[in-house]
């Protein structure tokens, strides 16, 4: 049985499948490279949530505290629970 799966190939020749593939074991695969770029809005469904999350991060103010200061605050909160 033939099964067509959409994928995207980057400039290094690495192929990323855009949907999960189920198989009963090892299978022979033929790859056909189309002579056209992928649509600019093409992203796998699981990546769309991540992309939205990363867009939101750019809008958030970042803390200027050091990791030591944050660790001290976390420890103080933990000590307060004891």
Secondary structure, 3 states (H helix, E strand, C coil): CCCCCCEEECCCCCEEECCCCCCCCCCCCCCCCCCCCCCCCCCCHHHHHHHHHHHHHHHCCCCCCCHHHHHHHHHHHHHHHC
